[in-house]
Every structure is written in structure tokens, then in C-alpha cells.
Amino acid sequence: MERLSRLVLARRGYTLTIIAVLFVLGGAAIALLLPRLSERNEYPDLPGYQANQKIRELVGTGGYERPVVPVVTLPAGTTVDDPAGRDAVGAAFAAAAATTGSRAVSYADTSDPALRSTDGRVSTGLLFGPPVEQGGIPGSALGEGAGLETVAADAMRPYLPPGSTVQVTGLDALATGGDAGGLNMPVKLVVTVLAALAVLIWVFRSRLALVPLGMAVVAIPVAFVGLLAVSPFVTIHETTVMMLPLLGVGIAIDYALILVTRWREERGRGLPGEPAEEAVHRAMATAGHAVVFSAVAVAIGLATMLVLPIPLLRSLGVGGMAVTAASALVALTVLPLVLARLGRHAGTDRREQRASRAWTSWARRVVRHRILATTLACGALACLSLIGTGINLNVPVTANLADSGPGRDGLTTLQETGVATGTVTAFDVYVPPGPAPDQVARELARVPGVATVLAPDGPAWRTPEGSVVTVVPIDEGGTAAGRDTVHRVVAAAPDGVLVGGNVTQQIDYVDAVHRSFPVLLALVALVTLVVLARAFGSLLLAVKAIVLNLLSLGAVLGAMVVLWQWGWGTEALLGIQPDGAIGTFVPATIFAFLYGLTMDYEVFILSRIREAYDRTGSTVDAVVEGIGRTGTLVTSAALILFFAFASMAGGGELDVAIFASGVALGILIDATLVRAVLVPATVALLGRWNWWLPRWAGRRQELSADPVQPV
């Protein structure tokens, strides 16, 4: 890295020209990317998704969309079996279908006893609305559908006898979360930048606070150039473009922060009359290596998203790697130029050599009570990880949704009259030309757990290219019994018949992502082990870093359960009422982002501890010095990233809020319990074993400039 800094400073003009060109190209890249962005969330390898696409192409409604369930109660003395009552209910559902552009079926069409009460006064049906693109993410938050409930009810009432009531229920009607409004992305970016600036001013208390922020301004457009370069090979989703600036602010500032902090220290350590560039070279020789290894660690974590069969997650992974690479590039090329120039016009403050007194004192306490610190921190993380094993990735169940309102009133009416609550998770099945829809319906109706299968005869359900039938399960799809029913229906479907629906696609998604997750985890751990062992010259430090990272991630899942499933303080903190479930894409995405981001801190701390150990030969002294030197750095970097993701979680789409809050919580847990307690405590516990590296593992890639081997 010192060689790179000397090259950069010797070729200032070339370096600035290249970066300026990349910066300008970044603006052009954004303009070129916008027309090519994908708004759809496609999952081509999922059978449920393929079925839903067939249904969508065939009839234009339903498939992935959750059904809307109107519940009609006729006045006393009138039943849906009376000709007048049947005609009125049929006309009401037809009006709702015409008004909302939905595909409708009711008791009036089918005379199916599963759709009415015993006394015949209460009957129900299903409305399958047109596709809502933003609802395509598996596990998308409820309440983000087409919003057909009020429109449907208003359209139905004029056709019903006086004294009738219409209550519209369904998962979306019962939702208390959904899109809560919140801040839009530009406002969130401004909030993030202001929060980052406040942290930087607190750290530097000088104009240096603007330098890391300036690096982010340069790095973000450069990241868009990288995103444009890979766009012919990877579908770029609009979510990636919206998230990239927020992520860029956090990562670019982090990398600049570590270099500026080390440069300030080296400048205070320099000799009188020394050229300003020498402090830059020494900072690059140490902190520059840490930035490189950190960027590699982040890339390893995000690379896991590329092998998942989900284009949206691949896009997020590519975007994350692009902004990480751009941030490292700018930190290692532009920042040395800025620091060299600043060094010529700044005096030397010898206090910059000193480690933080507060963090040094903290490290001494942790080292002194290393066994107790390790026990308490591991106990807290283990408890949260244990809670995390109960994470719910399924469709929310009605018991966890709104306990009042029209949606709850409609569901209560169904329950009181004996209609299966599984109606709210009814799902479509595509029947190709050839098999008779009625025969397929009879076969599927015999599957245990199925209340009925609806096969109306009309152009909205049957075409020359195929037909659609709808399965109404007894149990809701979010329950174990309901999921078992879906699996049985899939197994019983004749050849060529495809089972779709919201629940089916979500089950397929969970299977596709999490079935391969242990293999991905093993591969990531192996690659990380090799990289960190070479970086730290220690096999045990690398293993410990991976174990602590995984423990930290388990604790995050536990915190997500507390916040989003148990709902402790969620509405007060974020202004969103949880629905008792966590979007299926969230855990894998949180893992990919957090694994790399939190490994940043591990690299920063351990590289400094290793450097101190090479100089002193004392593990305890190395831990105290390493934490004293990096405590403020890691805390500041964590706060900046925390604010970046916390602003993203502040209202708006529920799934995005869940993901962003998970990353924000993970950063806080990692920077406190793990990096501030467990890292120093466990390094102190291992003693000289920290530095063991077998010969077969290769030679260490030095992180320090002039290591002095201990005697």
C-alpha cells in the first residue's frame, strides 16, 4: 500500500484525471441505468412463481396476489339459497369484480357449502385482483396490495337487500403494518449525511470532518459506473439503485475514517521537518492494508447473494460489491492526495499520537476480567440466538394481525358461522389444456386439509389456453397445518398442473434460499478463514473472528424476533405495527450485508492488535493498545452505518423497514457486545495461542509497516 501511495502522489495529475472521469461517468451511468432498471421481482426457478406467471398470463388476475374476501350477511328472513338472495349476492360480487378489475367467485356461482353459514344468511366469496408489482417480493408486507377492500364493499352494497351488511376481510384487510408512509429516499439520504457529519465533527473537531464525507460524494458515482458495467449480465433492480447511496455513505466514510485517523496519528508521530507525504505513506502502509482486507471481507459476504436463485438479491449483492469496491478505490487513491495537501498546511498536534484514555481504560478492565466478560457477553448473544431459532418466515396468521376494524369484523363473522379461516389464504392452480378443470378440482378436493376447490365456468376462469381453479384450505397458510396442506396439494397435482398462490411461492422461496444456506455459509467461512489467516498471521484469530461473526448474526435474528414478532417497542420506535412475521428474503439479505460490514470492525481492531503485538511481544499490552487506538474509530464507523440503515427503517414499506432495522441492530450489537467486549476478552484469554499459524497455512501477509518480531 505504501508503494501505491507513492505512485499516486508521484502521479497526482493522472490520478485526479482518472477519478474525475469516473465521477463524470457516474452521472452518465445513472442516466443510462434508469431506463434499464427492473421493477419486477422475478424468481424463474421457483415452481410457485412459474405457476403464478402462467395464471397471470392466462387470466390477468390472482396468482401471487392475496385474495380479498367479502362477507355478506343478509337480513333476517333472507338466505343466500333463496332465488332473490342468490341473485342479489351474485350481482354484488359481479359489481365488485367489474369495479375493481378482479376475478370473482361466490356461493351464488358455485352453491358450495364451504362458502356459507349453516343458516344460509352469511355467505362469502373471493376477489382476485390484478397484479401489484410492489407486492412481488416473497413475504411482501401485508397492506401493500391493490387496496380493493373499500372499493369492493362500496360497489356491492347497492345490489344487496336493505338491512344487509358487507364486511371485507383477508390478510391485507387485516394488516396493521404495510406502507406507513415515512420518509422518502432523498430525505433519508439527507438525514444520513447530517447524522454522519455530526459523528465526524465529534470525532475530529476540525475541518477534517468534511474529508470522509467528501470521499463518499466521489465514491457513490464511481459505484454507479461499476453497476452499469455489470448490468448487461445481471438484472439491476430499482431497489438496488435506491439503496446504493445510503450504503455508499456508510462504507465510504468508514474506509476514509480509518485512513484519516491513522494519518492524523502518524502526522503527530512524525519528525520535525519531515515531508508531509511521509505521514500519508505510513498510514497507507498500515491502515491501507486494513481497508483492502476489509473490502475483501465485505465482498465475500455479499457474494453469497450472487448464487441465490433470486434476481432481486443478486442485484442487491452486485450493488453492495460495487459501492464497496468504489469506496476502497477512492480511499486508496483520492484520499492520499487530499491528506498530503492538508498535511502541508496543518500544524502537528502531538496529542494525536495518544490512544483514547476512555477506551484504554475500558480495555484494561475487560482484560482484567476477561473470563467474566466472555461469559456475560457470550451468554447474552447465546440467549438472543436461541430466541432467533423461533423466527417466523411464513405468511402472517390472522391471530397476529389487527384485533379490530372491518377486516377483523369480517373474519370474526366467518369464524362464528363455521366458515374455514383458510379462505383468506386460498390459492390458484393452473390447469393446462387437456385435463378437465372439474376433474382436477375433484381430485384436489380429496386432499386432506382442503375445504373445497372452486372451478367456476366462465371466461374469467377458463380459456382455450388453460383454466384456473382455486383451492380453499381449512387452515391458514401461515400455520404449520396450512403449509402441510399446500405441500399435499402440490404432490397430488396431476402432471402439467401447476400450483400457484402467495403462500406457495413463499414456501418455494424459503426452500430455495435456506436449503442451500448451510453450504453457502461453509464456503464463505472457508474463504474468510484463508483471507484472515493470511492477514493476521494466525489461524485461531481467523477462526475466532468467524465464530464471533456468526454468533453476532444469530443474536441479530433474535433481536428481530423481539422487535418484529413479539412487537416489543416497534410501534413506538418506528411508527409501524408488526404483523408477527419476518419477510422471507430478510434473513439471507441481512446475513450478506452484516457478515462483511461487521467483519470490517474485526479487521480494523485485530490488525492494530497484531501490529502492537509485533512491536511489544505482549498480548495483553497489544489488546489494550489496539482497543485504545480503534475504539473511537469503530464506534464512529458503527454509528454512521447505524444512522444510514436506521433512516431507511424509519417508516415506509414494512419489508424494507424490517431489513434495515435488522442491519442497524446488527451493527450496534456487533460494535458493543462483540468488538468492544468479546474481541479483547477472548484475545486476552488465548494469549500466545492467538499468533499460532501452522507452516502449511502459508506466510502471513503483513498488515504493519515495519513489524518487529518479539523476543
N, C-alpha and C positions, 0 to 999 in steps of 0.2 A: 504493500500500500504506500510506503514511503516513496518507492520508485514511481508509482503513479502520480503522487502529489508533485514530485519534482518535474515530471513530464508535463503535467497540467500547468504548473506555474511557469515553466520554460516556454510553453506554447499558449500563452493566455489568449491571444487573438484567435487562434484556431479553435480553442475550446469554447470560447464565448460565441463564435460564429456558429459552431455546430449546435450548441444549445439554443441559440436564438432561432435557428432554422427549425429545430424540433418544436420550439414553443409556438412559432407561427403555424407550422404544420398541424399543431394540436387544434388550433381553431378551425382549420380546414377539415381536420379529421372529424370533429364534432358535426360539422355541416354535412359531410359525406355519410356519416353513420346514421343520422336521424332518419332518412328515408328507408334505411335497410333494417331498422330495428324490428324485432318481433314483439307483438303484444300478446301472442297466444302462448299458452303453456302446453307444449306437446309432449307426449310420453309414448312414442311409437312402439316400444317394446312391451307395453302393458296390455294384456288381453282386455281388461275392462275399458281402457282408453280406446282400443280398436273398436270394441262394440259400441261405445258411445259415439264415435265418429260415424259409424255406419248408421246409427239411429238418427243422428243429426242430418246426415246427407239424405236419408230416406224421407223423413217427415218434418225435419226442421225444428223440432221441439224435443224437450226431455233429454234423455241420455244422462249426462253428468248433472244437469240441473236438479236441484232438490224439489220435490213436489209440493204444491200448495194444496191444503186440504180444507175446503169449505165444509162446514157442518150446518145443516139446515134442520131447524126444529119447527114443525108445522103446528098450527093452533089446535087446541083440544077439539076432538071430534073429527080430525082430518088425519089421514095416514098417507104415506107415500105409495101404498098399494091401491088407493082409490084412483080412478081414472083422472079426476081433476087434480089430485095431489101429485100424481106421477107426471102429468103434463106440465104442471107448474114447476116442479123441480127440474125436469128436463129442459124446459125453456130457460130457467135461471142459469143452469150450467152452460147452455149454449150461448147465452148472452155474455157470460163471463169469458168464455173461450173467444168469442168474436172481439170483445173489447180489449182483451189482453194479448191476443195472438197466441193463445195457448191451445194445447190438445187436451180435451176434457173427457172424462168418463164419470158416470154416477150410477146410483142404484136405478134411476129411471131408464138408463140404457141397458143395464145388464140383469136386473132383478136378482142380483147376487145378495144373499142374506148376510154376507160378511160386511155389507155396506149399509146396514140399517139396524135400528134397535128392535127389540122383541115386539114392542107395541106398535112399531111402524111410524111413529111420529118423527123420529130422528133418523136422518139419512146423511150419508157423506159421499164424497167423490174425490177425484184428483184432477188438478190442473198442472200440466207440464208446460212450463213457459219456454220461450225461445232462449238460445244460449246467451249467457252473460260472460264476456271474455275474462273479466277480472275474477270470476269465480272458478277459473280453471285449475288453480293450484290445488293439488290434493290436500284436503283438510282445510280449504279456504274458510276463513271465519264466517260464521253464520251472520245473517243480516246483511250480506253483501250480494244477495241475489237481485232479481229484477224488481222487487218491491211490488208484487202483484196483489198483495193481500187486500188493501183498502179499495183498490180499483175493482177487484173481483167482487167484493161484498157490495159495493155501490151498484154494480151492474146487475147483480142478482135480485136485490130487494124488490124492484118494481114488478117482477114476474111472479112473486110469491103471494099467497093469500094473506089478507090482513091478519095481524097477530103472529106472523111467522118471525123467526129470528135467524140471522146468519152470523155465524162465528167462524172466522178463518184461522186455522192453526197450521202447524208444520214447523220444521226446525227453524226456518228463517223467521217465521212469525213469533216464535218463542225466544228468539235471540235477544239478549240484553247487551251484547258487545257490538260486534260489527264495526262499521266505519263510524268512528266517533268524531269525525272532523279533524280537529287537531291542526298542527302547523303544516304548511306545505313545504316542499323540499327546499326552495330557496331560503325561506325563513329559518328552517332548521340548520342550513349551512351557515347562515349569518350568526345564529346562536352558538354554533360550534366554534366558529372562528373567534367570536368575542370571548367565549369561555377559555379557549386555548391561549388567547392573548393575555387574559388575566393571570393564568397559571405561569406563563413565560415571564411576565412582569414580576411576579412574586419570586421566581427563581433567579432572574438576572438583575433586576432592579436597575436596568440601564437600557440603552438603545439596542443591546444585543437581543432583547426580547423580540425584535422585529425580524431578526435573521432567520430563525427556523420557520416562521410564518411565510417569509419570502420564498424559502425553498419549496414550501407546499404549493405556492402560487405557480412556480415553474414546473414542479413535478406533475401536477394534475393534467395540464395539456399534453405533456410528453406521454403520459399514460394512455391518453386517447389515441395517440399515434400508434402505440402498440396494439390497442384494441382494434383499430382499423386494419392493421396488418394481418390479424388473425381472423377477421370477420369473414373472409371467403371460405374458411374451413370450419368455423364454429358459429352457430346461430347466436347472435347477440340480442339479449332480451332487454327491453326498456328499463326493467328494474335494475340491471347492471349499470346502465348509464346514470340513473338517478343516485345509486349508492356510491359510485366511484368517487365523486368529490368528497363526500363525508369520510370515506375510508382513507382517501388521499391526505386529507388534513391531518388525520391521526398518525398515519405511518410516516409521512414525510417529515412531520415535526419531530417525531420520535427519533428518527435517524439523525436529523440535524442537531437535535438536543444532545445526543451522546457525543457527537464530534465537537460541538461548540463548548460543552462542559469540559471535555478533555483538553481542548486547545487553550481554554482560559487557565486551566491548571498548569499546563506546560509553559504558557507565557509567564506566569508568576514564578516558575521554577528556572527560567532562562537566565543566562549570564548577562551582565551589563554590556551593551554594545552589540549584542548578538543580533543578526539579521532577523527581521520579523518572520521570515519564511520558515525559520528553523522550528518554531513552536508548531507551525502547521504540519511540518514533516513528522515531528514526534507524535502529534495527535493522530495523524493518519496511520503511523506505524503500529499503533495500539488500537485506538477506537475504530479506525478504518477496518481492521480485520473483524472486529466485533459486528460492525454493520454488515459486512459481507456474509458472515456466518448466520447472522440474524435473518437476513433476506432469504438465505437458503432454507432456513427453518420454516419461515412463513410460506415459502413456495412449496415445501414438502407437504405442509398441512393442506394448502389449497389445492394441490394436485390431486388429492383424493376425490375432489368433486368432478374431475375430468373423466373418471372411469365409471361414474354413475350413469344409468340409462335415462337421465332426465336432462333435457336441453337447458332448462332454466338454471339448474345447479351447475352445469358445465359453464354456462355463461358467467355466473357469479364467480366461479373459480378462476376463469380466464381474466375477468376484470380485476379480481384481487391480486393475481400474479402480475398483471400489467402495472398496477399502481405501486406494488412493492418494488418491482424492478426499476420503475421510473424514479421512485423515491431514493433508492440506493444509488442510482446513476447520478442524480443531481447532487446528493450528499457527497459523493466521492469526486465530483468534478467541479461543479459550480461553487460549492461551499468553501473549498480550499482557496479559491480566488478571492472570495469575499473576506475570509478570515485574514489572509495575507495583507489585504488592503487595510482592514481595520487595525491590524497589528502595528502598522506604521504610524497610525495617528492616535494610538491609545497608550496611556502610561501603564506601568507594571504595578500591580497590586499583589504584594507578597501573601496577602491573606487567601488568595485564590489557590495556594498550594495546600491549604489545610482541609482535612476531611471534616465533614459535618460533625459538630460536637454532639448534637442530639442523636444522630444515627450511630456514631461511635459508642456513645453510652448505651444505646439500645442493644447494639451488637454484643457488648461485653456482658450485659445481663442475660441475653439469650444463650451465649456460650457458657456462662457460669451455670445456668440452669437448663442445660441442653436436653437432659432426659425428660424433665417436666415439660419443657416447651414442645418437644417432639410428641410426647404423649397427648397433651391437650390439643395441639393443632391437628394431629392425625385423628384423634377422637372426633373432633368437630367435623372434619372432612368426611370421615367414615360414616357418621350419622347422616349427613346430607346425602352422601352417595347411596346409603341404604334407602332413604326416602325416595331417591331418584329411580330406584328399581320399580316403583309403582307408577311410573309416568304413563299417562293415557294418551295414546296416539290415534285413538279411534274417533269416529263421529260422536259428537256430544250426545248424551242421553237427555231426554226431556226433564228428568228429575233435577238436573243441574242448571236448567235454564230458567227463564222468568217465572216467578211464582204468582204473578198477577198480570192482568191485561187481557186483551181479546184473544191472543194466542193460547194463553193458559186456560181461559174460559172454554174455548173450543175443545181443547184436549180433555178437560175435565168432563165435558158433556159426553165425549166418546167413551171415556173410562166408565162413567156411571151407567151408560146404556149398553156396555158389553162389547163395543167395537174395539178391535185389536189396535193398540197404540203403535204397532209396527207399521201401520198405514202411513205414518209420517216419513218412513224410510222405504216406501215402495220403490221398486226399481224396474226399469225397462229391459226387455230381452229382444234382440234382433233375430227374426226368423227369415232365412233366405228363401228365394223362390223354390218351390218344390214341396217341402213339408207343409201340411195344413196347419195354420195357426191354432185352430181349435184343438187339434190333436196334440200339438206341443203344449198348449195350455193345460189339457187334461193330464199329461204326463208330469208336468212340473207341479201341478196342484197336489199330486200324491206324495211329494217330497215332505218329510217331517219338518214341521216348523213353518209351513206355508199356510196362510189363512185362506187365500184364494188367488187365482190367476185370472186377470181380466183380458179378454180378447174381443173388443168391440169390432163390429163390421162396418167400417166407414172409411172414406178416403184419407182421413187424418191418421188412420191406423194401418190400412192395407193398401199397397200399391203393387203394380206388376213387378217391381224390383225387389219386393220383400214386404214383410209385415212386422209390426211391433205388438208384443203382448206385455202386460205389466204384472209383476209378481208382488203380492201384498203379504209380507211376513207377519207372523204373530208377534214376534219380539222385535224391538227396535234394533237397527243395525249397529248401534253403538254398544250394545250389550254382547256378552260372550255368546249367548244363545242366538242372537241375531246374526252374528258373524258366522256361526256354525251353519245357520240356515243358508246363508249366501254360498258357503263352500259346498253344501249339499246340492244346491240348485246348479252351480257350475258343473259339478260332477255328473249330474243327471241330465244335463242339456244334450239333446241329440247332436250328431255331427253337423257342423255348419251353423248351429245355433249359438249366438254369442250373447253372453250375459253382461249387461252394462249397469249403469246406475252410479250414483255418487258413492255409495258405500263400497261397491265392488271395485271401483277404480282406486279408492283409498286403500283397500286391503291389498290390492296388487302392488301399489306403490310401496307400502310398508314392507311387503315381502321382497320386492326387487332391491330396495335400498339396504335394508337391515339384514337380509340374508347374507349379503356379501361383506357386511361391515366388519366382522372379525378378521377376514382376510386382508381387507384394506388396512385395518389397524395394525396387523402384524407387519405388513410391508412398510408402512410409514414408520413404525417403531424401528425396524431394521435399518432403513436408510438413515433415520435420525441418529441411531446408535453409531453408525460409521462416521457420520459428519462430526458429531460432538466428541467422539473418542479422539479423532484426529485434532480437533480444535483444542481440547483441554489436556491432551496427553494422559487421559485417564479413562479406563473402562468403567469403573464404578461411578464416577461422576456422570458419565453419559447415561448409564442405566438408571441412576437416581433421578436424573432430570426427566427421563421419560416416565418413570413411575409417578413422580410428583405431578407431572402434567396430566396424566390420566386420572389421578386422584382428584386433581383440581376440576377436571371436566365432569367427573362423577358428581362432585359437590354442586356444580352448576345445575345439573339436571335436577338435583334435589331442591335447590333454590327455586327452579322453575315450577316444580310441583307445588311448593308452598305458595308461590306468588300467583300462579295461573290455574291450578287445580283446586287448591284449598281456598284461594282467593284472599289470603291474608294481606290486607292493606292495598290491594291492587287498585281499587276504585279511588281511594284517597290519594295514592301516589301518581297514578297515570290517567285517572279520569275514565277508565274503561272497566266495565264489569266483565270478568272472565266467564267462560262457559263450561269450565270443568275439563277441558281437553286442550292438548297442545298440537298445533299443526304438524302433520307427519313429516314435512320437509325440514322442520326446525332443528331437531337434534343433530342430524348429519351436517347441516349448514353451520350450526354453532360449533361443532367439533372442528370443522375445516378452518373456520376463522380463528377460533381461540387457540387451537393447537400451535399455530405459527406465531400469533400475536403474543401469547404468554411465554413462548419459548424465547422471544426477544429478551425478556427480562432475565431469563436464566443465563443466556449468553452474556448479557451485559455484566451481571453480577459475578458469574464464575470466571469469566475472562479476567476480571480485575482481581479476584481472589487468587487465581493461578499466577498472575503477574506478581502479586505481593509474595506468594509462596516461593517463587523462583528467586526473589531477591532476599528473602529473610530465612527461608527454610523452616518456618514455624507455621503450622496450620492454624493455630488459634489466632496468632497475630495477623495472618493473612485474612482470616474471616472478618476480624474486627476492622481491618483497614478496607477490605473490599466492600463491606456494608457501609462503612463510614463514607466511602467515596461515591457509592452508587445509590444510596438510599434516597437522597433527594431526586436524583435523576429518574429512578424507577417510579417513584411516587408521582413526579410531574408527568412522566410519559403516560402512566396509567390514568391519571386524572384527565389528560387531554383525550385519550381514547374513550374513556368513560363518558365524557361530555358529548363526544361525537355520536356514540350509539344511544346515549340517553335522550338526546334531542330527537333522534329517529323514532324512539319509543313513545314520545310524548303525544299521544293521540293518533288518530288516523286508522288505517287498516289494522285489524286485530292481529293477523298473522305477522305483519311487519313489526308491530309493537312487541309481540312475543319474542320474535327472533332478536330484535335489537336490545330488548331488556335482558335477554339471556346472555348476550355478549357483554353488555355493560356489567352485569352481575359477575360474570366470569372474570372480567378484568379486575374488579375490586377484590374478589375472593383470592385471586392469584397474587395480586400485589401485596396483600396483607398477610393472610394466613400462610401462604406458600413461600413467597420470596422474602418476606420480612421475618418469618419465624422458622419455617421448616428448612429452608436452604441453609442458613447459618448454623442451625442446631444440628442438622444431620452431617454437614461437613465437619463440624467440630467433633461429632461422635465418631466418625470414621477415621479421623486422624491421618496417619501416613498412608492408610489404605486408599485414600482419595486419589493418590497420584500413581497408582499401580497401572501399568499398561504392558501387557504381555508382548513379547517380541513379534509374534505372528500378527498382531494388530496393526503393525506399521509404525512409522515415525510420526511424532507429533508435528502438526502444522502450527508454528509458533504464533501466539497472539500478542506477545510483547516485543518491544523493540530490541532490547539488549538483555535477555534473561541471564541471571546469574545463578548457576546451579548451587543448591545448598550444600554445605559441607556435611 
